[in-house]
Structure formats: structure tokens, C-alpha cells
């Protein structure tokens, strides 16, 4: 009996041992499979990361290329902008120069007119109004003959608004000139003549257009010796000659008289004529040498 019990116990122990071995083996196999799966996952993750890394490398290269291209475009645009700014700057300086020149001319003209106006007079007759300019300190005035033609009475108003009576000393219908004398013992400001005239020269016509008061109009000489049908020499300019402006002086930038404004061509704007200074001087000298 004891032997049989020992055998049973032995076989039970052996069975338990086999069962334990089987269980441990199964656990080990399961753990190994888990480790294998983890290894595969790690390998897959590494492959994924490698692919992502390669993809990022490619994108970095592409981005670097794009940045380089953009930098090149920016550099080119900056150069173009600098060139455009240079042109704009040049044009701006040019415009500023033109404006400064215009302002300078305007300032010069303003001073010129202020210097000339005291010698310019307004002539009023019973038939109309006109202009004249004092050419001698004793009050001798040169004007157009048609301003005083057929006048029964005449007076002159100087720039300071003083009115004087006057006398017609001499007149000539052919040249359309007349010399008047202010009846006063006062010494008057006067202007002198010049025969130095150039095409393109800037000039100013001063007078009393329409009898509305003293005014000045600027223009340019178109011709210096334009012969008229009466054999008289005229200066042609684009200064408009209006009613009441006749007889006033055409002056240059040196405040010298180039001619006496006398007429305009009907139907043509910007075409005015003044009797040439040479003709005016000859008439004045001929008249005053006997005074």
C-alpha cells in the first residue's frame, strides 16, 4: 500500500510539474510574441520617422530654394525701386527748379511793374480813354494819336491818382503817335527807350485797359521789326492790346521802353503790335528839339 501511495504521489507531482512547465512556457511564448510585436512597432515607427525626416529634408530644401528665389526677387525689386526713386527725385528737383524759376520770374515781374507804374498815366478825353507814358521829367507824355484824336478836352491821371490838365504838343496820324504835356511845375518819374530787342524776349504791356485802372500783361516778342502798310516799323508780341491799353509802353525786364502799344489784329487772339522804339524816338526828338 505504501508503494502504491508513493507512485500516486510521484505521478501527481510529475503532472503538476509538467503543468507548471506548460503554463510557464505558454507565458514565455506570450511575452515573446508581445516583445516581437513591440519590436515590429518600433521598426515601423523608425521607418515612419525616417520617411518623415526625409520628407522634411525635402521640404526644407524646397523652402530654402523658395526663400532664395524670394530674396532674389526682393533684391531686384529694391533695385527697381531705387531706380524709380532716383527718377522721381530727379523729376521732383526739376519741377522744384521750374517752380522756383517761375516764382523768381513772378517776383522779378512784380518789382518791375512797381518800378514802371509811376511813369504810366491814364488819359481821359471827351471821346474815350487811353494810356500813355511819361518820357521826360518835365511831364512830356507819349501816347497814340487816336487816343486824343478829335478830343475837345483831355486830362491825365498819374499812378498816385492825381489828375492834371494837359496840352497836345504834336501828333502824327501816320505813325499814330502824339506828344502831350502835363500842365504842372512838378518833376515826374519817367522811362527811357531802348532799341535792343530780341525775339523770344519777355515783355510787359502796362496801361489802363477799359479805363478800369492800371494793369500789366506779360508776353513774348514774336517779331522785332514788322513793317506796316504805312511804312512804320512795329514790334509784334503775344501781349493782347485792349481798348484803353493803347498808348501805354511795352517794356523789357530792364524797365526800358521797347515800343508804344497801338493795335491788335481783329479776329486773332495773342497778336499785338507796338510802334518800334526807333520810330517813337525819332518823332520825340523831332518834336522836342524845337521846344
Backbone as a ProteinNet text record, in pm:
[ID]
protein_1_A
[PRIMARY]
XXXXXXXXXXXXXXXXXXXXXXXXXXXXXXXXXXXXXXXXXXXXXXXXXXXXXXXXXXXXXXXXXXXXXXXXXXXXXXXXXXXXXXXXXXXXXXXXXXXXXXXXXXXXXXXXXXXXXXXXXXXXXXXXXXXXXXXXXXXXXXXXXXXXXXXXXXXXXXXXXXXXXXXXXXXXXXXXXXXXXXXXXXXXXXXXXXXXXXXXXXXXXXXXXXXXXXXXXXXXXXXXXXXXXXXXXXXXXXXXXXXXXXXXXXXXXXXXXXXXXXXXXXXXXXXXXXXXXXXXXXXXXXXXXXX
[TERTIARY]
84.1	0	85.3	185.8	273.5	341.5	374.6	441.3	346.2	222	120.8	96.6	89.2	68.4	183.8	306.6	423.3	419.8	374.4	368.5	264.5	149.7	42.2	91.8	159.1	210.9	313	399.1	502.2	439.2	338	273.4	196.9	138	67.1	166.8	282.2	386.7	439.5	458.9	511.7	412.6	283.4	179.9	175.8	189.1	190.1	309.9	423.7	545	530.8	474.7	454.3	358.6	253.1	154.2	218.7	303.2	372.5	461.2	534.7	625.9	546.2	432.7	348.3	296.9	252.6	199	308.6	429.4	538.5	581.7	583.7	621.9	524.1	394.6	290.9	306.4	334.1	352.9	472.8	582.3	701.5	675.3	600.6	568.2	486.1	388.7	303.9	389.8	482.6	568.9	659.6	709.5	797.4	721.1	598.7	516.1	490.3	466.8	445.4	570.1	685	812.6	835	802.8	820.2	731.8	606.9	514.8	566.3	620.4	674.7	792.7	876.4	991	945.4	843.1	790.6	733	662.3	607.3	718.9	824.7	937.2	1003	1016.6	1075.5	987.2	854.8	762.3	770	778.3	787.9	916.5	1025.6	1152.8	1147.9	1085.6	1070.6	985.2	877.6	788.3	863.8	941.7	1018.8	1123.1	1186.5	1285.2	1220.3	1101	1029.3	992	942.6	906.3	1027.9	1140.1	1263.1	1307	1299	1334.5	1239.8	1110.4	1011	1039.7	1076.2	1109.4	1234.1	1332.7	1454.7	1422.3	1335.1	1295.2	1223.3	1132.9	1059	1152.5	1251.8	1348.9	1426.7	1466.4	1538.4	1449.6	1322.6	1228.6	1207.7	1190.7	1171.8	1295.3	1412.2	1536.5	1546	1510.8	1512.1	1411.5	1291.1	1187.6	1233	1294.8	1344.2	1451.4	1543.2	1647.5	1587.3	1484.1	1416.9	1349.5	1281.8	1216.4	1317.8	1430.4	1535	1586	1601	1647.1	1545.9	1416.8	1310.1	1308.4	1324.8	1326.3	1442.3	1560.8	1677.8	1653.8	1594.6	1566.5	1465.2	1360.8	1259.2	1317.1	1407.1	1470.7	1552.3	1619.7	1697.9	1606.7	1494.4	1397.7	1340	1309.2	1254.3	1355	1483.3	1585.8	1595.7	1587.9	1592.3	1472.1	1352.2	1231.2	1238.4	1287.6	1301.2	1399.8	1505	1602.6	1540	1456.9	1388.4	1290.3	1214.4	1117.8	1190.1	1303.4	1380.9	1430.5	1481.4	1528.6	1416.1	1299.3	1183	1136.8	1141.2	1098.3	1188.5	1321.5	1414.2	1391.8	1361.2	1335.8	1212.3	1104.1	980.6	1003.5	1079.1	1108.6	1184.2	1280.7	1356.1	1266.8	1172.7	1080.7	992.1	943.1	858.9	938	1062.5	1145.9	1173.5	1198	1222.8	1098.7	980.9	856.1	831.4	857.8	840.6	936.6	1061.9	1161.3	1117.8	1067.4	1019.6	902.7	812.9	696.8	740.3	838.1	887.9	954	1036	1101.8	999.1	894.8	790.2	717.8	691.1	621.4	701.8	831.3	916.6	927.5	939	949.3	826.6	709.7	585.1	577	617	616.1	709.5	820.9	916.2	862.5	781.8	737.3	608.1	516.1	383.3	382.3	473.3	469.3	485.6	542.7	561.5	449.8	354.8	244.4	123.1	52.7	-62	-186.8	-300.9	-429.1	-479.6	-516.5	-561.7	-711.9	-782.5	-926.7	-964.5	-1042.3	-1090.9	-1242.9	-1299.9	-1444.8	-1489.5	-1393.3	-1427.3	-1390	-1312.6	-1274.5	-1157.2	-1097.3	-983.6	-868.6	-750.7	-631.9	-521.1	-402.9	-287	-173.6	-75	43.5	157.3	275.5	390.7	471.5	514.6	595.2	737.8	789.2	922.7	1019.6	976.9	1063.3	1018.6	1113.4	1075.3	987.1	986.7	901.7	756.3	725.1	586.3	543.6	637.8	601.7	559.4	450.8	391.3	385.5	417.3	396.2	275.7	189.9	72	36.2	-76	-123.7	-203.9	-190.1	-266.2	-415.9	-458	-602	-664.2	-580.2	-632.8	-686.3	-618.3	-658.1	-719.1	-733.4	-788.8	-929.5	-951.2	-1081.2	-1127.1	-1036.7	-1075.4	-1090	-1197.7	-1219.8	-1164.8	-1154.9	-1097.6	-1023.6	-919.7	-840.3	-775.1	-762.3	-692.8	-612.5	-518.9	-434	-432.6	-435.2	-428.2	-303.9	-219.1	-98.2	-129.4	-28.9	-49.9	-89.9	-50.2	-87.1	-226.1	-302.6	-441.3	-455	-347.4	-353.7	-392.5	-490.3	-537.5	-480.3	-434.5	-378.4	-444.9	-449.6	-489.1	-366.1	-386.2	-271.8	-295.1	-187.3	-189.3	-129	-187.4	-130.3	-20.7	104	218.3	235	223.1	242.3	172.9	134.1	71	101.9	95.7	122.4	31.1	-59.8	-157.3	-91.3	16.5	80.6	142.1	214.6	276.3	182.5	69.2	-28.3	36.8	112.8	179.6	140.1	143.3	116.1	195.7	242.3	313.5	226.6	207.8	126.6	215.8	169.4	244.5	151.9	194.7	118.8	140.5	33.8	43	71.5	201.6	243.8	391.4	433	574.4	646.5	573.4	627	720.5	818.5	904.3	845.6	839.8	770.9	870.1	838.1	916.7	895.2	996.3	984	1061.8	1035.9	1105.1	1183.6	1288.5	1373.4	1350.5	1400.4	1382	1506.9	1487.4	1597.6	1556.2	1654.4	1628.4	1684.4	1734.6	1787.4	1670.5	1621.2	1501.8	1532.3	1489.1	1516.3	1388.7	1380.2	1267.9	1274.4	1162	1157.3	1175.3	1209.1	1228.4	1094.4	1097.3	975.7	952.9	829.1	795	664.9	639.3	517.3	453.3	324.2	247.8	175.2	197.3	136	41.8	-74.6	-169.1	-293.2	-398.6	-525.1	-638.2	-638.9	-737.2	-880.9	-962.7	-1103.6	-1129.8	-1024.3	-1041.7	-1071.1	-1037	-1071.6	-960.5	-847.3	-735.2	-608.9	-497.9	-369	-353	-296.3	-273.4	-153.7	-106.6	8.4	-18.3	27.2	10.8	145.1	182.2	312.6	301.1	406.4	407.5	547.9	556	684.8	689.6	807.1	827.9	825.4	743.7	735.7	818.2	821.8	899.6	944.2	1066.4	1122.3	1101.2	1089.9	1073.6	974.3	848.2	743.6	695.3	722.5	680.7	529.8	472.1	328.8	299.5	173	135.1	167.5	182.9	215.8	365.5	446.3	591.1	647.6	564.5	607.4	650.7	758.3	804.7	729.9	688.7	615.9	687.3	668.9	711.3	588	600.9	487.9	511.5	408	416.5	283.4	280.2	154	80.1	122.1	52.6	-74.8	-191	-315.6	-324.6	-363.3	-385	-535.1	-583.3	-726.4	-761.7	-889.8	-931.7	-891.5	-830.1	-783	-638.4	-585.6	-446.1	-357.6	-417.3	-342	-266.5	-144.9	-63.2	26.6	4.4	88.5	219.7	319.2	450.7	459.3	540.4	582.2	723.7	744.2	873.7	944.2	1076.8	1154.9	1188.5	1268.7	1298.1	1388.2	1446	1529.8	1451.4	1319.5	1230	1250.1	1294.9	1313.3	1195.3	1161.7	1050.9	1099	1035	1066.3	976.9	857.8	763.6	639.3	549.5	422.9	310	235.6	126.7	24.3	-11.8	-100.1	-220.4	-205.5	-320.1	-308.5	-420.6	-426.1	-495.4	-472.4	-536.4	-670.9	-776.4	-910.2	-924.4	-986.8	-1008.2	-893.1	-782	-666.7	-630.8	-638.6	-600.6	-450.3	-390.7	-248.5	-159.6	-210.4	-128.6	-146	-43.2	-48.7	70.3	55	161.6	189.8	317.8	362.4	453.3	438.1	526.3	668.6	761.3	900.1	962.7	1049	1114.9	1191.1	1248.1	1323.2	1233.5	1113.8	1018.1	971.2	944.2	895.7	1001.9	1127.5	1236.5	1255.6	1248	1262.5	1153.9	1031.7	919.1	938.3	982.1	1001.2	1113.3	1227	1341.8	1306.8	1233.1	1192.4	1101.1	1014.6	919	984.4	1064.3	1115.2	1240	1305.6	1427.2	1395.5	1274	1233.5	1169.9	1161.2	1098	1196.3
-121	0	122.8	121.7	238.4	266.8	163.1	178.9	242.2	196.5	248.7	396.5	436.6	575.3	659.9	605.4	679.9	703.8	600	614.8	719.1	712.3	810.5	949.5	963.8	1097.2	1142.4	1048.8	1081.2	1128.8	1052.2	1089.1	1221.9	1246.3	1372.6	1488.3	1466.2	1568.6	1595.6	1481.3	1494	1566.9	1536.7	1603.7	1751.9	1781	1922.8	1994	1923.7	1985.3	2012.1	1912	1928.7	2044.9	2052.4	2159.2	2295.5	2302.3	2430.5	2469.3	2365	2392.6	2442.3	2376.7	2417.6	2560.7	2588.2	2724.1	2828	2798.8	2896.5	2913	2797.3	2805.4	2889.9	2868.3	2946.5	3094.9	3125.6	3268.2	3326.8	3245.8	3294.7	3319.3	3226.9	3243.5	3371.2	3390.3	3511.4	3636.1	3637.4	3752.8	3776.1	3663.5	3675.5	3737.1	3691.1	3746.4	3895.6	3934.6	4076.4	4156.7	4101.3	4170.5	4181.6	4074.1	4074.5	4181	4186.6	4287.9	4428.3	4444.9	4576.3	4612.8	4509.8	4534.9	4576.7	4508.7	4543.4	4685.3	4717.5	4853.6	4957.4	4924	5017.5	5032.8	4921.4	4927	5010.4	4985.1	5062.9	5212.7	5241.3	5381.3	5444.8	5368.8	5420.7	5447.5	5352	5371.1	5494.9	5512.6	5628	5758.6	5752.5	5870.9	5902.1	5797.3	5817.4	5881.4	5828.3	5884.5	6031.3	6057.2	6194.6	6284.7	6231.7	6309.8	6341.9	6240.4	6263.7	6366.7	6352	6445.6	6588.1	6600	6731.1	6787.7	6699.8	6743.6	6800.4	6728.9	6775	6910	6919.4	7045.3	7158.1	7128.6	7231.6	7280.3	7184.8	7221.2	7308.8	7266.4	7344.3	7484.1	7488.3	7618.1	7706.6	7647.8	7723.7	7780.5	7695.8	7742.1	7854.8	7837.5	7940.9	8071.1	8060.7	8179.7	8249.7	8170.7	8228.5	8301	8236.7	8298.2	8428.8	8426.3	8547.4	8657.9	8619.6	8718.1	8781.6	8698.6	8749.3	8848.3	8808.9	8897.1	9028	9017.2	9137.4	9228.6	9165.9	9245.4	9316.7	9242.8	9303.2	9417.1	9392.1	9496.4	9617.9	9591.8	9703.2	9787.9	9720.5	9793.4	9876	9812.6	9887	10004.6	9980.1	10086.9	10200.7	10164.5	10267.9	10348.6	10276.8	10346.2	10438.5	10385.6	10467.6	10588.1	10564.3	10675	10778.4	10728	10820.1	10906.2	10841.2	10916.9	11016.6	10968.9	11057.9	11175.6	11145.9	11251.5	11352.6	11299.7	11388.9	11476.3	11412.4	11487.7	11589.4	11550.3	11641.8	11764.1	11738.3	11851.5	11940.7	11876	11952.5	12039.8	11978.4	12054.2	12167.2	12135.3	12238.5	12353.9	12317.5	12421.2	12507.2	12439.5	12514.4	12607.1	12553.4	12636.5	12754.6	12726	12833.4	12938.5	12889.7	12982.6	13067.2	12999.1	13072.3	13175.1	13132.3	13225.3	13342.5	13309.9	13415.4	13514.2	13458.5	13545.6	13629.9	13563.8	13636.3	13750.1	13720.1	13822.6	13935.4	13897.1	13998.2	14085.6	14024.8	14098.9	14192.8	14145.1	14228.5	14354.1	14336.2	14451.4	14542.9	14481	14558.2	14646.4	14586.9	14662.9	14777.2	14749.6	14855	14969.8	14936.9	15040.4	15123.6	15060.2	15125	15205.7	15155.3	15216.9	15367	15417.9	15562.5	15650.9	15594.7	15674.6	15652.1	15562.8	15533.1	15615.8	15669.8	15756.4	15706.2	15748.6	15721.6	15851.6	15844.8	15964.4	15954.3	16061	16063.8	16184.9	16160.8	16269.2	16260.6	16357.3	16353.7	16243.5	16179.4	16073.2	15933	15924.7	15792.4	15796.1	15679.2	15667.8	15596.3	15617.2	15551.7	15556.3	15519	15516.1	15596.2	15628.9	15699.6	15674.8	15721.7	15704.7	15833.8	15874.8	15996.1	15966	16050.7	16024.3	16139.6	16231.2	16344.8	16396.2	16434.5	16480.4	16604.5	16680.4	16799.7	16765.1	16638.1	16597.7	16574.4	16545.9	16512.2	16365.2	16342.3	16208.5	16166.7	16041.1	15984	15891.1	15898.2	15812.8	15791	15728.7	15711.6	15834.2	15864.6	15976.8	15951.7	15825.5	15800.5	15814.1	15818.4	15837.5	15980.1	16077.3	16218.6	16277.7	16197.9	16248.2	16304.2	16425.5	16494.1	16522.8	16518.6	16544.9	16694.8	16734.9	16874.8	16906.2	16804.8	16821	16693.1	16709.8	16592.9	16618.5	16514	16521.2	16393	16398.1	16282.1	16252.8	16125.7	16082.6	15996.5	16036.9	15960.4	15843.8	15762.2	15640.6	15671.9	15789.4	15826.7	15890.4	15875.4	15921.8	16074.2	16143	16288.6	16319.4	16409.2	16443.1	16579.3	16584.5	16707.8	16736.7	16866.2	16903.1	16891.5	16881.1	16863.8	16933.8	16941.8	17006.2	16912.3	16905.8	16826.6	16909.4	16862.6	16934.5	16901.3	16772	16730.4	16596.3	16569.7	16441.8	16404	16273.1	16224.3	16104.9	16122.4	16017.5	15895.3	15915.6	15804	15704.6	15756.6	15668.4	15640.9	15713	15702.9	15737.4	15849.2	15895	16038.5	16070.9	16207.1	16235.5	16360.9	16403.7	16502.5	16478.5	16564.2	16623.3	16732.2	16795.5	16818.5	16772.7	16795.5	16940.5	17007.6	17145.9	17145.6	17144	17141.7	17176.2	17234.1	17264.8	17149.1	17044.3	16926.8	16847.4	16782.7	16689.5	16548.9	16478.3	16348.3	16233.6	16115	15996.2	15964.4	15914.3	15887.8	15762.6	15712	15593.8	15630.6	15552.7	15573.6	15462.5	15484.3	15390.1	15304.4	15189.9	15107.1	15043.8	15027.5	14961.1	14819.3	14774.4	14638	14543.4	14481.2	14396.9	14261	14153.6	14018.8	13936.6	13849.8	13756.8	13659.2	13634.9	13546.7	13619.2	13747.6	13825.9	13845.3	13833.8	13853.6	14002.9	14045	14186.9	14203.6	14327.3	14358.7	14483.9	14473.6	14589.6	14648.1	14777.3	14844.1	14951.6	14962.1	15062.9	15066.4	15120.8	15138.6	15081.5	14948.1	14888.2	14910.4	14958.6	14980.1	15091.9	15168	15275.5	15225.7	15099.9	15039.7	15054	15107.8	15120.1	15062.2	15088.1	15045.7	14893.7	14833.7	14689	14656.7	14533.7	14489.1	14349.8	14326.8	14196.6	14152.6	14027.2	13976.2	13895.5	13898	13821.8	13804.1	13760.1	13732	13800.5	13852.5	13915	13808.3	13831.6	13739.1	13788	13919.8	13979.7	14118.1	14156.3	14283.3	14400.1	14373.7	14482.9	14441.2	14442	14404.8	14531.3	14541.7	14662.5	14666.3	14786.3	14802.9	14859.4	14862	14914.2	15062.5	15132.5	15275.4	15301.1	15193.8	15208.1	15219.9	15206.1	15215.9	15078.3	15076.7	14950.3	14921	14793.8	14751.6	14634.4	14627	14508.7	14421.8	14292.8	14200.6	14114.9	14102.9	14019	13948.6	13859	13791.2	13859.2	13982.2	14059.9	14118.9	14089.3	14143.4	14294.5	14366.2	14510.6	14534.2	14582.6	14602.2	14750.9	14782.1	14922.7	14988.8	15105.2	15173.3	15143.3	15032.9	14995.7	15066.9	15119.8	15188	15307.2	15325.3	15438.5	15406.1	15291.7	15251.8	15192.1	15181.7	15131.8	14978.3	14927.3	14786.8	14787	14727.4	14740.5	14605.2	14612.3	14490.4	14476.3	14374.6	14346.9	14452.6	14539.7	14647.7	14777.6	14769.3	14885.5	14986.9	14940.9	15028.2	15011.6	15121.9	15118.1	15061.5	14951.8	14893	14951	14991.4	15045.9	15097.2	15157.5	15208.2	15122.4	15057.4	14969	15047.7	14990.5	15068.8	14993.7	14865.2	14797.1	14646.6	14580.4	14434.3	14396.2	14271.7	14222.5	14163.8	14218.4	14168.7	14022.7	13942.7	13801.6	13712.2	13771.6	13692.3	13727.2	13628	13649	13629	13704.4	13687.6	13746.1	13841.7	13910.6	14060.4	14124.7	14268.8	14337.4	14465.9	14542.4	14670	14705.2	14830.4	14902.6	15036.3	15114.5	15102.2	15068.4	15042.5	15164.3	15139.3	15247	15342.1	15290.5	15375.5	15482.9	15441.3	15535	15636.6	15587.2	15675.7	15778.7	15735.6	15826.8	15934.7	15894.7	15992.9	16099.1	16056.1	16150.5	16244.2	16189	16270.1	16372.3	16326.9	16415.9	16528.5	16492.3	16593.4	16697.6	16652.5	16744.1	16829.7	16768.6	16839.1	16922.2	16902.2	16980.1	17128.3	17157.1	17296.4	17356.2	17277.2	17327.4	17410.4
0	0	0	71.8	80.3	-52	-124.8	-253.2	-352.5	-347.9	-441	-411.4	-286.3	-249.6	-298.9	-285.3	-330.4	-478.6	-553.7	-700.1	-739.7	-668.5	-699.8	-673.7	-555.6	-520.7	-622.7	-667.9	-766.5	-895.8	-942.5	-1070.3	-1058.2	-943.7	-921.3	-926.2	-857.2	-855	-994.1	-1067.3	-1204	-1292.3	-1273.8	-1353.8	-1324.4	-1191.9	-1153.8	-1213.3	-1211.3	-1265	-1413.8	-1483.8	-1628.9	-1654.9	-1571.8	-1588.4	-1566.1	-1461.2	-1432.4	-1549.1	-1603.3	-1716.7	-1835.9	-1861	-1975.1	-1957.4	-1833.1	-1806.5	-1824.2	-1766	-1777	-1920.8	-1994	-2135.8	-2214.8	-2184.3	-2254.6	-2225.2	-2095.9	-2057.3	-2129.5	-2135.9	-2203.8	-2351.8	-2413.7	-2556.3	-2577.8	-2488.2	-2499.8	-2484.5	-2385.4	-2364.3	-2483.9	-2539.9	-2657.2	-2772.5	-2793.2	-2903.3	-2883.2	-2756.7	-2728.8	-2760.9	-2718.5	-2745.9	-2896.5	-2966.8	-3112.9	-3176.9	-3129.1	-3181.6	-3152.3	-3030.1	-2994.8	-3082.8	-3108.8	-3196.7	-3335.9	-3385.9	-3517.7	-3518.9	-3409.2	-3399.3	-3399.1	-3320.9	-3315.4	-3451.9	-3521.1	-3655.9	-3748.8	-3740.1	-3823.9	-3790	-3656	-3615.1	-3667.2	-3662.2	-3710.8	-3860.2	-3931.1	-4075.6	-4103.3	-4027.2	-4044.2	-4016.4	-3904.9	-3871	-3976.8	-4028.2	-4134.1	-4258.2	-4290.9	-4407.4	-4382.3	-4260.2	-4226.2	-4230.5	-4179.3	-4179.7	-4322.2	-4407.6	-4548.9	-4613	-4576.3	-4631.2	-4583.7	-4454	-4400.1	-4465.9	-4489.2	-4557.5	-4695.8	-4766.3	-4899.3	-4888.7	-4789.8	-4772.7	-4733.6	-4649	-4609.2	-4730.5	-4814.6	-4937.8	-5026.9	-5039.9	-5122.2	-5064.5	-4929.7	-4865.4	-4880.6	-4865.2	-4882.3	-5022.8	-5120.8	-5260.6	-5281.1	-5222.3	-5236.3	-5171.4	-5051.5	-4982.5	-5065.1	-5122	-5206.9	-5328.4	-5385.7	-5501.1	-5461.2	-5344.8	-5295.6	-5265.9	-5206.2	-5178.4	-5306.7	-5409.3	-5538.9	-5596.6	-5586.3	-5636.9	-5558.7	-5425.3	-5341.2	-5379.7	-5400.2	-5440.4	-5573.4	-5668.8	-5798.7	-5785.6	-5704	-5683.8	-5612.1	-5515.2	-5446.1	-5543.1	-5635.8	-5735.5	-5824.4	-5865.6	-5947.7	-5871	-5742.5	-5659.4	-5645.9	-5625.1	-5615.1	-5743.5	-5857.9	-5986.3	-6002.3	-5966	-5977.4	-5884.8	-5761.2	-5667.6	-5719.4	-5785.4	-5843.6	-5951.3	-6036.7	-6141.9	-6081.1	-5981	-5915	-5850.4	-5786.8	-5721.4	-5823.5	-5937.4	-6043.4	-6095.4	-6122.3	-6172.3	-6068.7	-5940.6	-5834.5	-5828.8	-5836.1	-5835.6	-5957.1	-6072.1	-6194	-6177.1	-6122.4	-6100.7	-6000	-5893.5	-5793.6	-5857.6	-5945.7	-6016.3	-6103.3	-6173.3	-6259.2	-6177.4	-6063.1	-5975.9	-5920.9	-5875.9	-5823.2	-5930	-6053.2	-6163.3	-6191.1	-6188	-6212.5	-6103	-5976.9	-5865	-5878.1	-5919.9	-5938	-6045	-6158.5	-6266.6	-6218.7	-6142.6	-6092.3	-6000.9	-5912.7	-5821	-5898.2	-6001	-6083.2	-6152.6	-6209.2	-6279.8	-6184.9	-6062.7	-5964.5	-5934.2	-5910.4	-5880.9	-6001.6	-6119.2	-6243.2	-6262.4	-6244.2	-6261.3	-6161.9	-6036.3	-5934.6	-5971.4	-6038.2	-6079.9	-6196	-6281.8	-6405.1	-6386.7	-6307.2	-6296.5	-6264	-6181.6	-6152.1	-6275.7	-6384.2	-6506	-6607.2	-6577.5	-6669.1	-6628	-6727	-6698	-6769.6	-6716.8	-6780.6	-6842.3	-6968.5	-7040.2	-7064	-7028.1	-7045.9	-7129.8	-7235.9	-7320.6	-7328.4	-7398	-7414	-7509	-7576.3	-7671.1	-7622	-7513.9	-7465.8	-7370	-7347.5	-7256.3	-7325.4	-7272.3	-7326	-7224.1	-7267.7	-7178.3	-7239.1	-7157.9	-7203.8	-7108	-7142.8	-7055.5	-7055.6	-6937.5	-6923.2	-6968.3	-7060.3	-7115.8	-7086.4	-6998.9	-6963.1	-6826.3	-6739.8	-6605.3	-6604.9	-6716.6	-6722.4	-6753.3	-6764.7	-6782.6	-6926.7	-7016.9	-7154.2	-7161.3	-7232.5	-7242.4	-7388.1	-7413.8	-7547.7	-7540.4	-7640.8	-7648.1	-7794.6	-7821.7	-7959	-8003.5	-8130.7	-8186.6	-8175	-8197.9	-8196.6	-8057.6	-7953	-7817.4	-7799.7	-7861.7	-7843.1	-7969.7	-8073.5	-8200	-8178.1	-8231.2	-8224.5	-8082.1	-7986.2	-7846.8	-7823.7	-7758.5	-7724.1	-7585.3	-7502.4	-7368.9	-7331.1	-7250.3	-7209.6	-7074.8	-6998.4	-6869.6	-6850.8	-6761	-6735.6	-6585.7	-6552.1	-6411.4	-6393.9	-6301.5	-6275.5	-6181.1	-6157.8	-6079.1	-5934.7	-5885	-5747.6	-5740.5	-5852.4	-5861	-5866.5	-5898.6	-5916.6	-6060.9	-6077	-6211.8	-6254.3	-6379.8	-6434.7	-6568.9	-6603	-6739	-6828.3	-6957	-7045.6	-7178.7	-7254	-7385.3	-7487.4	-7606.5	-7714.5	-7780.6	-7776.3	-7833.3	-7980	-8013.6	-8152.7	-8174.1	-8297.1	-8329	-8472.9	-8501.9	-8636.7	-8664.1	-8759.3	-8789.1	-8851.7	-8930.9	-9000	-8902.1	-8803.4	-8703	-8585.6	-8580.5	-8471.2	-8337.8	-8338.2	-8217.2	-8185.3	-8056.5	-8012.8	-7886.4	-7875.3	-7755	-7680.3	-7550.9	-7465.4	-7356.8	-7298.6	-7190.2	-7071.6	-6954.9	-6832.5	-6786.6	-6754.4	-6707.9	-6557.8	-6524.9	-6384.7	-6377.4	-6265.7	-6242.3	-6172.1	-6145.6	-6074.9	-6165.5	-6106.4	-6178.7	-6164	-6276.9	-6279.6	-6304.4	-6251.1	-6287.4	-6434.7	-6502.3	-6645.7	-6683.8	-6803.7	-6855.7	-6981.1	-7006.2	-7123.7	-7225.4	-7346.7	-7456.9	-7477.9	-7541.2	-7590	-7721.6	-7811.5	-7939.8	-7941.4	-7826.4	-7815.5	-7786.8	-7893.4	-7883.7	-7945.1	-7880.7	-7930.1	-7936.3	-8038	-8048.2	-7930.4	-7867.1	-7751.4	-7619.3	-7626.7	-7505.1	-7434.2	-7301.5	-7223.2	-7202.8	-7225	-7215.4	-7137.1	-7097.3	-7022.9	-7082.2	-7109.1	-7155.1	-7035	-7010.6	-6895.9	-6947.6	-6887.1	-6931.4	-6845.5	-6905.2	-6833.9	-6919.5	-6940.3	-7030.6	-6985.7	-7077.4	-7047.5	-6950.2	-6915.3	-6818.5	-6679.1	-6651.4	-6522.2	-6419.1	-6457.8	-6365	-6425.9	-6360.9	-6414.6	-6402.6	-6507.6	-6506.8	-6595	-6584.6	-6663.5	-6718.5	-6842	-6906	-6962.3	-6932.9	-6974.4	-7102.9	-7183.8	-7308.3	-7362.1	-7488.1	-7552.5	-7688.8	-7723.8	-7854.5	-7964.1	-8067.3	-8180.7	-8299.5	-8319.8	-8429	-8384.2	-8420.7	-8372.2	-8468	-8597.1	-8694.4	-8801.8	-8766.7	-8860.7	-8934.1	-9066.4	-9138.8	-9158.5	-9134.3	-9154.3	-9291.2	-9330.1	-9462.6	-9479.6	-9366.8	-9371.3	-9366.1	-9376.5	-9372.1	-9232	-9133	-8992.4	-8942.8	-8863.3	-8805.3	-8675.5	-8660.9	-8540.6	-8474.3	-8343.1	-8267.3	-8248.3	-8285	-8268.1	-8144.7	-8063.7	-7943.5	-7922.7	-7823.7	-7793.5	-7678	-7646.3	-7542.7	-7603.1	-7547.2	-7601.8	-7581.3	-7686.8	-7678.2	-7673.3	-7560.6	-7540.7	-7546	-7568.5	-7566	-7434.5	-7443.4	-7323.5	-7293.7	-7351.1	-7333.2	-7435.2	-7540.3	-7645.7	-7589.2	-7637.9	-7594.7	-7477.6	-7411.8	-7299.2	-7348.6	-7261.7	-7302.6	-7304.4	-7395.2	-7395.2	-7341.4	-7224.7	-7157	-7145.5	-7128.1	-7107.1	-6959.5	-6925.9	-6785.3	-6722.2	-6806.7	-6755	-6738.9	-6748.3	-6735.2	-6847	-6962.9	-7079	-7174.5	-7243.8	-7338.4	-7471.6	-7514.8	-7645.7	-7754.2	-7716.8	-7813.9	-7744.3	-7824.7	-7772.8	-7829.5	-7740.3	-7782.1	-7862.5	-7978.6	-8065.1	-8119.4	-8155.1	-8215.9	-8202.6	-8229.8	-8237.5	-8366.5	-8409.7	-8531.9	-8493.9	-8550.9	-8520	-8564.1	-8478	-8510.5	-8470.5	-8422.2	-8381	-8236.8	-8149.2	-8010.7	-7995.6	-7904.2	-7877.2	-7984.5	-8063.1	-8163	-8141.4	-8085.9	-8060.4	-8122.8	-8149.9	-8214.8	-8137.6	-8135.4	-8072.2	-8170.5	-8178.1	-8264.1	-8211.2	-8299.1	-8262.4	-8194	-8093.5	-8018.9	-8109.7	-8217	-8308.8	-8369.9	-8412.7	-8473.3	-8370.4	-8247.9	-8141.1	-8105.6	-8092.2	-8056.4	-8162.6	-8289	-8397.4	-8390	-8361.4	-8351.1	-8231.9	-8118.6	-7997.7	-8019.1	-8073.5	-8094.6	-8191.2	-8295.6	-8393.7	-8330.2	-8239	-8176.1	-8068.1	-7981.5	-7864.3	-7891.1	-8005.1	-8030	-8051.3	-8086.5	-8106.7	-7981.9	-7873.4	-7750.7	-7668.4
[MASK]
+++++++++++++++++++++++++++++++++++++++++++++++++++++++++++++++++++++++++++++++++++++++++++++++++++++++++++++++++++++++++++++++++++++++++++++++++++++++++++++++++++++++++++++++++++++++++++++++++++++++++++++++++++++++++++++++++++++++++++++++++++++++++++++++++++++++++++++++++++++++++++++++++++

